[in-house]
Amino acid sequence: MAPTPVNAAFGALLAAALLGAAFDRRAVAIVVAAAVLPDLDAAASLLVPGATNALLHAVWLPLAAGGVLYWDTRLRDDSALRERAGWRGVRIAWVALAAFLVAGVGPDLFGGEGVNLLYPLHDAYYLVDGGFLFSTRDGVVQTVVSVGAQGPGILPLETLGTTESYAIPTFANPDGRPGLSLGADRELSLVRTGWQLVVVAAAVVLLAVRFRREGRTKPTEDVAEVSR
């Protein structure tokens, strides 16, 4: 699975890009927490076989949360969330849901160790890994979508195994199986590749700039509000 700081960095980038006027420290913390939440299934694998990248990476939790959020904020006449937290709460909730999917699940599904998307109804880890390039000899070459007699489909969707045959090692559970292995060698990865380091560094710099800018504009807004 992708290192947790990388998930957090992706979540921070989404927070800076999507929160808009709702951007503040508390909102960023909520969005980043949503981005790293799926990684907690690694700890659950100490008790539940194959829980890593399955228990909290499956589509059911975000689908249920998104359905409830859409019903409450778009279909109901009186939104409970909007009445309790205002427009800021609604914006933060939607961005947090996006962070859960894009920053939390996405890095593991696209080019990571794979995700058990339909767990527990269907036990199979999937990995999507493809490319898109232009060649002076072959022209445009892509391995993301295949078009055949049965219509378009995702070409590089690989099946890696099930919770019984495929184990993902983590710092919390090095062998990926139930039970606490006290003598096992544990490795805590902060970043694994150069591009991951770039993402983390970019998130840190962007948040620093946004918080500094927000700190400069807040006093002006407060004075305007008092003058009213």
C-alpha positions as CSV (number, residue, x, y, z in Angstrom):
1,M,0.0,0.0,0.0
2,A,1.1,3.6,-0.6
3,P,2.9,5.2,2.4
4,T,0.5,7.0,4.6
5,P,2.3,10.4,4.3
6,V,1.7,10.1,0.5
7,N,-2.0,9.6,1.1
8,A,-2.0,12.6,3.5
9,A,-0.2,14.7,0.9
10,F,-2.7,13.9,-1.8
11,G,-5.5,14.8,0.7
12,A,-3.8,18.1,1.5
13,L,-3.6,18.9,-2.2
14,L,-7.3,18.2,-2.7
15,A,-8.1,20.3,0.4
16,A,-6.2,23.2,-1.0
17,A,-7.8,22.9,-4.4
18,L,-11.4,22.1,-3.5
19,L,-12.2,23.7,-0.1
20,G,-12.4,27.2,-1.5
21,A,-13.7,29.6,1.1
22,A,-14.0,26.8,3.6
23,F,-10.3,26.4,3.8
24,D,-8.9,26.5,7.3
25,R,-6.8,24.3,9.6
26,R,-9.8,22.3,10.9
27,A,-11.2,21.7,7.4
28,V,-7.7,20.6,6.1
29,A,-7.4,18.2,9.1
30,I,-10.7,16.6,8.4
31,V,-9.9,16.1,4.7
32,V,-6.4,14.7,5.4
33,A,-7.9,12.4,8.1
34,A,-10.3,11.1,5.4
35,A,-7.4,10.5,3.1
36,V,-5.5,8.3,5.5
37,L,-8.5,6.5,7.0
38,P,-8.4,3.6,4.5
39,D,-4.9,2.7,5.8
40,L,-6.4,1.7,9.1
41,D,-7.5,-1.6,7.7
42,A,-3.9,-2.7,8.0
43,A,-4.3,-2.7,11.8
44,A,-7.6,-4.6,11.3
45,S,-5.7,-7.3,9.5
46,L,-4.2,-8.4,12.8
47,L,-7.7,-9.8,13.6
48,V,-9.5,-10.1,10.2
49,P,-7.7,-12.2,7.5
50,G,-6.9,-10.2,4.4
51,A,-8.3,-6.9,5.8
52,T,-5.4,-4.8,4.4
53,N,-6.6,-2.9,1.3
54,A,-10.0,-4.6,1.6
55,L,-12.0,-3.7,4.7
56,L,-11.8,0.1,4.3
57,H,-10.7,0.1,0.6
58,A,-13.9,-1.5,-0.7
59,V,-16.4,0.7,-2.5
60,W,-19.3,0.1,-0.1
61,L,-18.3,2.6,2.6
62,P,-17.8,5.6,0.2
63,L,-20.9,4.6,-1.8
64,A,-23.0,4.6,1.3
65,A,-21.6,7.8,2.6
66,G,-22.0,9.5,-0.8
67,G,-25.6,8.3,-1.0
68,V,-26.5,9.6,2.4
69,L,-24.7,12.9,1.8
70,Y,-26.4,13.4,-1.6
71,W,-29.8,12.6,-0.1
72,D,-29.3,14.9,2.8
73,T,-27.8,17.9,1.0
74,R,-29.5,17.6,-2.4
75,L,-32.8,15.8,-2.1
76,R,-34.1,16.8,1.4
77,D,-35.9,20.1,1.9
78,D,-34.1,20.6,5.2
79,S,-30.6,19.3,5.3
80,A,-29.5,18.1,8.7
81,L,-25.8,18.7,7.9
82,R,-26.5,22.2,6.4
83,E,-28.5,23.2,9.4
84,R,-25.9,22.0,11.8
85,A,-22.7,23.0,10.0
86,G,-23.8,25.4,7.3
87,W,-22.5,25.5,3.8
88,R,-19.0,25.0,5.1
89,G,-19.9,21.6,6.6
90,V,-21.4,20.5,3.3
91,R,-18.3,21.5,1.3
92,I,-16.0,19.9,3.8
93,A,-18.0,16.6,3.7
94,W,-17.9,16.4,-0.1
95,V,-14.2,17.2,-0.2
96,A,-13.5,14.6,2.5
97,L,-15.4,12.0,0.6
98,A,-13.3,12.8,-2.5
99,A,-10.1,12.6,-0.5
100,F,-11.2,9.1,0.8
101,L,-11.6,7.8,-2.7
102,V,-8.9,9.7,-4.7
103,A,-6.2,10.1,-2.1
104,G,-7.0,7.1,0.1
105,V,-8.0,4.3,-2.2
106,G,-6.7,5.6,-5.6
107,P,-2.9,5.2,-5.0
108,D,-3.4,1.6,-4.0
109,L,-5.7,0.8,-6.9
110,F,-3.7,2.5,-9.6
111,G,-0.1,1.2,-9.5
112,G,0.0,0.1,-5.9
113,E,-0.6,-3.3,-4.3
114,G,-4.2,-3.5,-5.5
115,V,-7.5,-3.1,-3.8
116,N,-10.2,-5.6,-2.9
117,L,-12.9,-3.4,-4.4
118,L,-16.0,-5.5,-3.7
119,Y,-15.0,-7.1,-0.4
120,P,-16.6,-9.0,1.2
121,L,-19.3,-9.7,-1.4
122,H,-16.6,-10.6,-4.0
123,D,-13.2,-11.6,-2.8
124,A,-10.6,-10.4,-5.4
125,Y,-7.8,-7.9,-5.3
126,Y,-7.6,-5.7,-8.5
127,L,-4.9,-3.5,-9.8
128,V,-5.2,-0.9,-12.6
129,D,-1.9,-0.1,-14.3
130,G,-1.7,1.3,-17.8
131,G,0.0,3.9,-19.9
132,F,-0.6,6.6,-22.6
133,L,2.2,7.7,-25.0
134,F,3.0,9.0,-28.4
135,S,5.5,7.2,-30.6
136,T,7.0,8.6,-33.8
137,R,6.8,5.0,-35.1
138,D,3.5,3.7,-33.7
139,G,1.7,6.9,-33.1
140,V,-0.6,7.1,-30.0
141,V,-0.3,4.1,-27.8
142,Q,-2.5,3.5,-24.8
143,T,-2.9,0.5,-22.5
144,V,-5.7,1.9,-20.4
145,V,-8.9,1.1,-22.3
146,S,-9.4,-1.7,-24.8
147,V,-12.1,-1.6,-27.5
148,G,-13.2,-5.0,-28.7
149,A,-16.2,-6.8,-30.0
150,Q,-17.9,-6.7,-26.6
151,G,-17.3,-2.9,-26.2
152,P,-14.7,-0.9,-24.3
153,G,-13.1,-2.2,-21.1
154,I,-10.3,-1.5,-18.8
155,L,-7.4,-3.4,-20.3
156,P,-4.8,-3.5,-17.5
157,L,-7.3,-4.6,-14.7
158,E,-5.3,-7.4,-13.1
159,T,-6.6,-9.9,-10.6
160,L,-3.9,-10.4,-7.9
161,G,-5.6,-13.0,-5.7
162,T,-7.9,-13.3,-2.8
163,T,-7.6,-12.6,1.0
164,E,-6.4,-16.2,1.4
165,S,-3.8,-16.2,-1.4
166,Y,-2.7,-12.6,-1.5
167,A,-1.2,-10.9,1.6
168,I,0.0,-7.2,1.7
169,P,2.8,-6.6,4.2
170,T,2.6,-3.4,6.3
171,F,4.4,-2.0,9.3
172,A,1.5,-3.0,11.6
173,N,1.3,-6.5,10.1
174,P,4.5,-7.5,8.2
175,D,3.2,-10.9,7.1
176,G,-0.3,-9.7,6.3
177,R,-1.9,-12.5,8.4
178,P,-3.8,-12.4,11.7
179,G,-1.7,-12.4,14.8
180,L,0.9,-10.0,16.3
181,S,4.3,-11.0,15.1
182,L,6.5,-9.4,17.7
183,G,9.8,-10.7,16.3
184,A,9.1,-9.8,12.6
185,D,11.1,-7.2,10.7
186,R,9.1,-4.0,10.3
187,E,9.7,-1.2,7.8
188,L,8.0,2.1,8.1
189,S,8.0,3.7,4.6
190,L,7.6,7.5,4.5
191,V,8.2,7.7,0.8
192,R,9.3,5.0,-1.6
193,T,10.0,6.8,-4.9
194,G,11.1,10.2,-6.0
195,W,7.7,11.3,-7.3
196,Q,6.2,10.5,-3.9
197,L,8.7,12.8,-2.3
198,V,7.8,15.5,-4.8
199,V,4.0,15.1,-3.9
200,V,4.7,15.3,-0.2
201,A,7.0,18.4,-0.6
202,A,4.5,20.1,-2.9
203,A,1.7,19.5,-0.4
204,V,3.8,21.0,2.5
205,V,4.7,24.1,0.5
206,L,1.2,24.6,-0.9
207,L,-0.4,24.4,2.6
208,A,2.2,26.8,4.0
209,V,1.4,29.3,1.3
210,R,-2.3,28.9,1.7
211,F,-2.2,29.3,5.5
212,R,0.0,32.3,5.2
213,R,-2.3,33.9,2.7
214,E,-5.4,33.0,4.8
215,G,-3.7,34.6,7.8
216,R,-3.2,37.8,5.9
217,T,-6.8,38.0,4.6
218,K,-8.6,37.0,7.8
219,P,-8.1,40.2,9.7
220,T,-9.5,42.3,6.8
221,E,-12.5,40.0,6.6
222,D,-13.0,40.3,10.4
223,V,-12.9,44.1,10.3
224,A,-15.4,44.2,7.4
225,E,-17.7,41.9,9.4
226,V,-17.5,44.1,12.5
227,S,-18.1,47.3,10.5
228,R,-21.4,45.8,9.4
